[in-house]
Amino acid sequence: MIIIKYIFWILWKSWFYILNFILLIVLLPFLLLLTAYKQWYNAFYWVARHLWATPVLYGMGFFPNIKYGHKVQHIGSTMLVANHYSMTDIMLMFYCSKQPFVFVGKAELAKLPIFGYFYKKVAILVDRRSPQSRKEVYIQALQRINDGQSICIFPEGGVPKDETIVLDNFKDGAFRIAIECQIPIIPMVFHDTKKRFPFRFFAGSIGRMRVDILPAIATQGKTFDDKDTLREEVRSLILQKLTAVASVPHIYQ
């Protein structure tokens, strides 16, 4: 039985990279065209959401199950934040948000072949060692917000190496930007990506990917003095939901 599992993981995990490569080759002309100008980003986002993220999720046997904690309505640009467990968190975030958003992420990812080229074209890059780079993030984020787009950050700053960590400590970036730009924060809870597709090669399974989209948290009138309180409030909401759903696994059935 264990041998069958290992064979499955080898074939299935390999399929993830093959599927991404096939989609990249097929979509390459559109991606090159739509990343040529920033004003075409919304069209790029549509392609990324519908023709890349969604096919990858379903092609891997993942079935998103989204639960909204509020009425679905357009409230303008927002700061999207979520817990981070897996490479599939990126695809799942695209799937969950109809409104175009821009990722804020590590500058070093731009060095990756092929992916890095498009990453630096469509994301806001930050070098955490550089104060000037962090300052530039606010300027770029404000420009994107003025274009009607949202911002997305995984506030843990990366995937914890220790899989027993339910939710790592949050960094300040998302909350600084949300306060600086006076946009609401939308906490999102990804319940299953660690179980479905962890970074360990010999692990994972097909199945549901449950998501809770929590009510927006306003930042209007808040200042940087409120940053720490806001950060811990959002982290607490996400952690409470993760813990509650983990203790009642049938909650979405």
C-alpha positions in Angstrom: 0.0 0.0 0.0 2.8 2.4 0.9 4.5 1.7 -2.4 1.3 2.7 -4.3 1.2 5.9 -2.3 4.8 6.8 -3.3 4.1 6.0 -6.9 1.0 8.2 -6.8 2.9 11.1 -5.2 5.7 10.9 -7.8 3.3 10.9 -10.8 0.9 13.4 -9.3 3.5 15.9 -8.1 5.3 15.6 -11.5 1.9 16.3 -13.2 1.7 19.6 -11.3 4.9 20.9 -13.0 4.0 19.4 -16.3 0.6 21.0 -16.3 2.0 24.4 -15.4 4.6 24.1 -18.1 1.9 23.1 -20.7 -0.3 26.1 -19.7 2.6 28.5 -19.8 3.6 27.4 -23.3 -0.1 27.7 -24.5 -0.6 31.1 -22.9 2.8 32.5 -23.6 1.8 34.8 -26.5 -1.1 36.2 -24.5 1.1 36.7 -21.4 3.8 38.4 -23.3 1.3 40.8 -24.9 -0.7 41.5 -21.8 2.4 42.2 -19.6 3.7 44.7 -22.1 1.7 47.6 -20.6 0.5 48.1 -17.0 -2.9 49.4 -18.3 -3.5 45.9 -19.7 -3.1 44.2 -16.2 -6.9 43.6 -15.8 -6.9 41.5 -19.0 -3.8 39.7 -17.8 -5.5 39.0 -14.5 -8.5 37.5 -16.3 -6.2 35.1 -18.2 -4.3 34.2 -15.1 -7.4 33.5 -13.1 -9.5 31.6 -15.7 -6.9 30.0 -18.0 -4.1 29.3 -15.5 -5.2 29.2 -11.8 -8.5 27.4 -12.3 -7.2 24.7 -14.7 -4.3 24.0 -12.4 -6.6 23.6 -9.3 -9.1 21.3 -11.1 -6.4 19.6 -13.1 -4.7 18.5 -9.9 -8.0 17.3 -8.4 -8.6 20.2 -6.1 -12.1 21.5 -5.7 -12.5 24.9 -4.1 -15.3 25.4 -1.6 -15.7 29.0 -0.7 -17.8 30.3 2.2 -18.4 34.0 2.5 -18.8 35.6 5.9 -20.5 38.7 4.4 -22.6 39.7 1.5 -20.7 39.7 -1.8 -20.4 43.3 -2.9 -17.9 45.5 -4.6 -16.3 47.7 -2.1 -13.4 49.1 -4.2 -9.7 48.3 -3.7 -8.9 46.1 -0.7 -5.9 44.4 1.0 -6.3 40.7 0.7 -4.5 38.6 3.4 -4.4 34.9 4.0 -2.5 32.1 5.8 0.3 30.6 3.6 0.9 26.8 3.4 1.5 25.9 -0.2 2.4 26.9 -3.7 -1.3 26.4 -4.5 -2.2 29.3 -2.3 -1.4 31.6 -5.2 -3.8 29.8 -7.6 -6.4 29.6 -4.9 -6.2 33.4 -4.2 -6.7 34.0 -7.9 -9.7 31.7 -7.9 -11.3 33.4 -4.9 -11.0 37.0 -6.1 -13.0 38.2 -9.1 -11.6 41.7 -8.6 -8.0 42.0 -10.0 -5.3 42.2 -7.3 -1.5 42.6 -7.4 0.7 40.4 -5.2 3.4 42.0 -3.0 6.2 39.5 -2.8 9.9 38.9 -2.3 12.2 40.4 -4.9 14.4 37.3 -5.0 11.6 35.4 -6.7 12.2 37.5 -9.8 15.5 35.5 -10.3 13.6 32.3 -11.1 13.6 31.3 -14.8 10.5 32.2 -16.9 8.3 32.6 -13.8 10.5 35.4 -12.6 10.2 37.3 -15.8 6.4 37.6 -15.5 6.5 37.9 -11.7 8.5 41.1 -11.9 6.2 42.4 -14.6 3.0 42.0 -12.7 3.9 42.0 -9.0 5.1 44.6 -6.6 8.6 43.5 -5.5 10.1 44.2 -2.1 13.6 43.7 -0.8 13.1 43.6 3.0 16.8 44.5 3.5 16.3 47.8 1.7 14.4 50.7 3.4 14.2 52.4 0.0 12.6 49.3 -1.5 10.0 49.2 1.3 9.2 52.8 0.7 8.8 52.2 -3.0 6.2 49.5 -2.3 3.8 52.1 -0.8 4.2 54.3 -3.9 3.5 51.3 -6.3 0.6 50.1 -4.2 -1.0 53.5 -4.2 -0.7 53.6 -8.0 -2.4 50.2 -8.3 -5.1 51.2 -6.0 -5.7 54.4 -8.0 -6.1 52.0 -11.0 -8.9 50.2 -9.1 -6.9 47.1 -8.2 -6.5 45.4 -4.9 -3.3 44.3 -3.1 -2.6 40.8 -1.8 0.0 39.9 0.8 0.6 36.6 2.7 1.5 38.3 6.0 3.4 35.4 7.5 6.2 36.3 5.0 6.7 32.8 3.8 5.7 29.2 4.5 6.8 27.9 8.0 9.2 25.0 7.7 7.6 23.4 10.7 4.3 22.0 9.5 3.0 21.8 13.1 2.7 25.6 13.1 -0.9 26.4 12.5 -0.3 30.1 11.9 3.0 31.9 12.1 3.5 35.5 13.4 2.4 38.2 10.9 4.8 40.8 9.5 3.7 44.5 9.4 3.8 45.2 5.6 0.1 44.4 4.7 -1.2 46.5 7.6 1.2 49.4 7.0 0.0 49.6 3.4 -3.7 49.2 4.3 -3.4 52.1 6.8 -1.3 54.2 4.5 -3.7 53.8 1.6 -6.8 53.7 3.8 -8.2 50.5 2.2 -10.2 47.8 4.1 -8.6 44.4 4.9 -10.2 41.2 3.7 -9.0 38.2 5.8 -9.1 34.9 4.0 -8.7 31.5 5.6 -7.2 28.6 3.5 -8.0 25.4 5.5 -6.7 22.6 3.3 -3.7 23.6 1.2 -1.2 22.3 3.7 -3.0 18.9 3.6 -3.6 18.9 -0.2 -0.3 20.1 -1.5 2.5 20.7 1.1 6.1 21.5 0.1 7.1 18.0 1.1 7.3 15.9 -2.1 5.9 12.7 -0.6 2.7 14.1 0.8 -0.7 15.5 -0.4 -4.0 14.4 -1.7 -6.8 15.4 -4.0 -10.0 16.8 -2.5 -11.7 19.9 -1.4 -10.0 23.2 -0.7 -12.1 25.1 1.8 -11.9 28.8 2.0 -13.5 31.3 4.5 -13.7 34.9 3.3 -14.2 37.0 6.4 -15.9 40.4 6.6 -13.9 43.4 5.7 -12.0 45.3 8.4 -12.0 49.1 7.9 -8.9 51.1 8.2 -10.4 54.6 7.7 -9.2 57.0 10.3 -6.5 54.5 11.6 -2.9 55.6 11.9 0.4 53.8 12.2 -0.1 53.8 16.0 -3.0 51.3 15.3 -0.8 49.0 13.2 0.1 46.4 15.9 -3.4 46.2 17.2 -4.8 45.8 13.6 -2.2 43.1 12.8 -3.0 41.0 15.8 -6.8 41.4 15.3 -6.5 40.0 11.8 -4.2 37.2 12.8 -6.6 36.3 15.7 -9.6 36.1 13.4 -7.8 33.8 10.9 -6.4 31.6 13.7 -9.8 31.3 15.4 -11.4 30.2 12.1 -8.6 27.7 11.4 -8.9 26.2 14.8 -12.7 26.1 14.7 -13.0 24.4 11.3 -10.2 21.9 12.2 -12.2 20.8 15.3 -15.4 20.3 13.2 -14.1 18.9 9.9 -17.7 18.3 8.5 -18.6 22.0 8.8 -18.6 22.4 5.0 -20.4 19.1 4.1 
